């Protein structure tokens, strides 16, 4: 018994070290693909083709980024993406809150039936063609409302928000009602401030979805000036032709830097992912707490 107690701290330290080692290894595995894309985006065509790029850029150059930004269309696409993301996320969160709050209150008449109908939409969907016909018949083609209206709310996210609100103390709402507060005031001044963790988590979910949206933009938006970042990057990658890029590479006594589709793709990935990586650290604390609470309680 004494030997076991004496060795327990050592075993604990060894277990902790093993856990950190495994987690560090898994983190490196997850981060390496993105790090490789960063290195490849700043490497030469020869180094990428020869497979020499691993951790650091080989024959450093920024030709891939210059190619993507040279005509200025990517800045327009970024502006469009920011607009779609911000407005779409605000609409999503507003509708999610307005749907989750009454459904989280047991006093709502017909609550069970409404939840059954909402759950039905998670099991059966109309499909791409009916949605396209509906959007076209409503005259929403070549407008961002063709993106926003069909995706105003996520049923899954609404249920997560509802579960979080059900876990809030009912006494807070009852005391506010006794003081004369109505449902709108209770929601705005009591419920919403207490839901900051889940609001941050769902806002990030919605924002990432809008930022990466591609297929709906491809279906409903045909104007070049309205295309978003992911679609514009995809089109630029398709337009990459080796002979065209060879002719566009610099000369005048300097070694020609030839671009390949792989280099363009790597730069496109970095451009598309970096804004989300910048935003995520500011929401990480609330994001983790909101996901855990919203998915466990209920």
C-alpha positions in Angstrom: 0.0 0.0 0.0 2.8 2.4 0.9 4.6 1.7 -2.4 1.4 2.4 -4.4 0.9 5.8 -2.7 4.6 6.7 -3.1 4.5 6.0 -6.9 1.1 7.6 -7.5 2.4 11.1 -8.2 4.9 9.7 -10.7 2.2 7.7 -12.5 0.0 10.8 -12.6 2.8 12.8 -14.1 3.5 10.1 -16.7 -0.2 9.9 -17.6 -0.4 13.7 -18.0 2.8 13.8 -20.1 1.4 11.0 -22.3 -1.9 12.9 -22.7 -0.2 16.1 -23.7 2.0 14.2 -26.1 -0.9 12.6 -27.9 -2.8 15.9 -28.0 0.2 17.7 -29.4 0.7 15.0 -32.0 -3.0 15.2 -33.0 -2.8 19.0 -33.2 0.3 18.8 -35.5 -1.6 16.4 -37.8 -4.5 18.8 -38.0 -2.4 21.9 -38.5 0.1 20.6 -41.0 -2.1 20.6 -44.1 -2.9 24.3 -43.6 0.7 25.1 -42.8 1.8 23.2 -46.0 -0.6 25.3 -48.1 0.9 28.4 -46.7 4.4 27.2 -47.5 3.3 26.1 -51.0 1.6 29.4 -51.7 4.9 31.2 -51.3 7.0 28.6 -53.1 8.1 28.4 -56.7 6.5 26.2 -59.3 9.6 24.1 -59.6 9.8 23.4 -55.8 6.1 22.4 -55.7 6.3 20.2 -58.7 9.5 18.5 -57.4 7.8 17.9 -54.0 10.5 19.9 -52.1 8.0 21.9 -50.1 7.3 20.5 -46.6 7.5 23.0 -43.8 9.0 26.2 -45.3 8.6 28.0 -48.6 11.2 27.0 -51.2 12.4 29.8 -53.5 10.2 32.4 -51.8 7.9 34.4 -54.1 4.5 36.0 -54.0 3.5 35.5 -57.6 0.5 33.4 -56.8 -1.0 36.2 -54.7 -0.1 38.8 -57.3 -1.9 36.7 -59.9 -5.1 36.5 -57.8 -5.2 40.2 -56.9 -3.9 41.7 -60.1 -7.2 42.6 -61.7 -8.9 43.8 -58.5 -11.9 41.4 -58.8 -10.9 39.5 -55.7 -11.4 42.7 -53.6 -14.9 43.1 -55.0 -15.6 39.4 -54.2 -14.3 39.9 -50.6 -16.6 42.9 -50.2 -19.5 40.9 -51.4 -18.7 38.0 -49.1 -18.5 40.3 -46.1 -21.9 41.7 -47.0 -23.5 38.3 -47.4 -21.9 37.0 -44.3 -22.8 39.9 -42.0 -26.4 40.3 -43.2 -27.0 36.6 -43.4 -25.6 36.0 -39.9 -27.7 38.8 -38.4 -30.8 37.5 -40.0 -30.0 33.9 -38.9 -29.5 34.9 -35.3 -32.6 37.1 -35.2 -34.8 34.4 -36.5 -33.2 31.7 -34.4 -33.7 33.7 -31.2 -37.3 34.6 -32.1 -38.1 31.0 -32.8 -36.2 29.4 -29.9 -37.5 31.7 -27.1 -41.2 30.9 -27.4 -40.6 27.2 -28.1 -38.5 27.0 -24.9 -41.5 28.2 -22.8 -43.9 25.5 -21.7 -46.8 27.9 -21.6 -46.8 28.2 -25.4 -50.0 26.7 -26.8 -49.5 24.0 -29.3 -45.8 23.8 -28.5 -45.6 20.0 -29.1 -47.3 20.2 -32.4 -45.1 23.0 -33.6 -42.0 21.2 -32.6 -43.1 18.1 -34.5 -43.6 20.2 -37.7 -40.2 21.8 -37.3 -38.6 18.4 -36.7 -40.3 17.2 -39.9 -38.3 19.7 -41.9 -35.0 18.1 -40.6 -36.0 14.7 -42.0 -37.5 15.7 -45.4 -36.1 18.4 -47.8 -37.5 19.6 -51.1 -34.3 19.3 -53.1 -32.3 21.5 -55.4 -34.6 21.7 -58.4 -37.8 22.7 -56.5 -35.8 25.3 -54.6 -34.4 26.7 -57.8 -37.9 26.9 -59.4 -39.2 28.7 -56.2 -36.4 31.2 -56.1 -36.8 31.9 -59.8 -40.6 32.3 -59.6 -40.2 34.8 -56.8 -37.9 36.9 -59.0 -35.0 36.6 -56.6 -32.4 35.6 -59.2 -29.2 37.7 -59.2 -30.1 39.1 -55.7 -28.6 38.2 -52.4 -32.1 37.5 -51.1 -31.9 34.3 -53.1 -29.2 33.3 -50.7 -30.7 34.7 -47.5 -34.4 33.8 -47.7 -34.1 30.1 -48.2 -31.5 29.9 -45.4 -33.0 32.2 -42.8 -32.8 29.7 -40.0 -31.1 26.4 -39.2 -33.4 23.9 -37.5 -30.6 22.3 -35.7 -29.1 25.6 -34.4 -32.6 26.6 -33.3 -33.0 23.5 -31.2 -29.5 24.1 -29.6 -30.6 27.6 -28.7 -33.9 26.3 -27.4 -32.2 23.8 -25.2 -29.9 26.5 -23.8 -32.8 28.8 -23.0 -34.7 25.9 -21.3 -31.7 25.7 -18.9 -32.1 29.3 -17.7 -33.7 29.8 -14.3 -37.5 30.4 -14.7 -37.5 32.5 -11.6 -35.7 35.3 -13.5 -38.5 35.5 -16.0 -41.2 35.2 -13.4 -39.8 38.1 -11.3 -39.5 40.3 -14.3 -43.1 39.5 -15.3 -44.2 40.5 -11.7 -42.4 43.8 -12.2 -44.5 44.4 -15.3 -42.0 43.4 -18.0 -43.5 42.0 -21.2 -42.2 39.1 -23.3 -40.2 41.4 -25.6 -38.5 43.2 -22.7 -37.8 39.9 -20.9 -36.2 38.5 -24.1 -34.2 41.6 -24.9 -33.0 42.5 -21.4 -32.8 39.2 -19.6 -32.7 36.2 -21.9 -30.4 37.5 -24.6 -27.7 38.8 -22.2 -27.6 35.4 -20.5 -27.2 33.6 -23.9 -23.9 35.2 -24.9 -22.0 31.9 -25.0 -24.5 30.2 -27.3 -25.0 33.3 -29.3 -21.2 33.4 -30.0 -21.2 29.7 -30.9 -24.1 29.9 -33.3 -23.0 33.1 -34.8 -19.7 31.5 -35.7 -21.5 28.5 -37.2 -23.7 30.7 -39.3 -20.8 33.1 -40.3 -18.5 30.2 -41.4 -21.4 28.8 -43.4 -22.0 32.0 -45.2 -18.3 32.7 -45.7 -17.8 29.3 -47.4 -21.1 29.4 -49.3 -20.5 28.4 -52.9 -23.2 26.2 -54.4 -26.2 28.6 -53.9 -24.1 31.5 -55.2 -23.3 29.4 -58.3 -27.0 28.6 -58.8 -28.7 32.0 -58.2 -26.0 34.7 -58.9 -24.8 35.1 -62.4 -23.6 38.7 -62.3 -19.8 38.9 -62.0 -19.9 41.9 -59.8 -22.0 40.0 -57.2 -20.0 36.9 -57.0 -18.6 35.9 -53.6 -15.0 35.0 -52.6 -15.3 31.2 -52.9 -16.9 31.2 -56.3 -14.4 33.8 -57.6 -11.5 31.8 -56.4 -12.9 28.7 -58.0 -13.3 30.5 -61.3 -9.7 31.9 -61.1 -8.4 28.4 -60.5 -10.2 27.1 -63.5 -8.8 29.8 -65.6 -5.2 29.0 -64.8 -3.5 27.8 -67.9 0.1 26.8 -67.8 1.1 28.4 -71.1 -0.7 31.7 -70.2 1.0 31.9 -66.9 4.4 31.1 -68.5 3.9 34.0 -70.9 2.8 36.3 -68.0 5.9 35.5 -65.8 8.6 38.1 -65.4 11.8 38.2 -67.4 14.3 41.0 -68.0 17.3 39.1 -66.8 15.5 37.7 -63.7 14.9 33.9 -63.5 11.4 33.3 -64.7 9.0 32.4 -62.0 6.4 30.0 -63.4 3.1 29.5 -61.6 1.2 26.2 -61.4 -2.4 25.5 -60.5 -1.2 24.0 -57.3 0.4 27.3 -56.2 -2.8 29.2 -57.1 -4.9 26.7 -55.2 -2.7 27.1 -52.1 -2.9 30.9 -52.2 -6.7 30.7 -52.7 -7.0 28.4 -49.6 -5.0 30.8 -47.5 -7.0 33.8 -48.6 -10.3 32.1 -48.0 -9.4 30.6 -44.5 -7.4 33.5 -43.0 -10.4 35.8 -42.1 -12.1 33.1 -40.2 -8.9 32.2 -38.3 -8.6 35.9 -37.3 -12.2 36.0 -35.9 -12.2 32.7 -34.2 -9.8 33.5 -31.2 -12.1 36.4 -30.1 -15.0 33.9 -29.9 -13.2 30.8 -28.7 -14.1 31.2 -25.0 -17.8 31.7 -25.6 -17.8 29.2 -28.5 -16.6 26.2 -26.4 -18.9 27.1 -23.5 -21.9 27.6 -25.7 -21.5 24.4 -27.6 -21.1 22.3 -24.4 -24.0 23.9 -22.5 -26.3 24.0 -25.5 -25.8 20.4 -26.3 -25.8 18.8 -22.8 -28.7 20.5 -21.0 -32.3 19.6 -21.8 
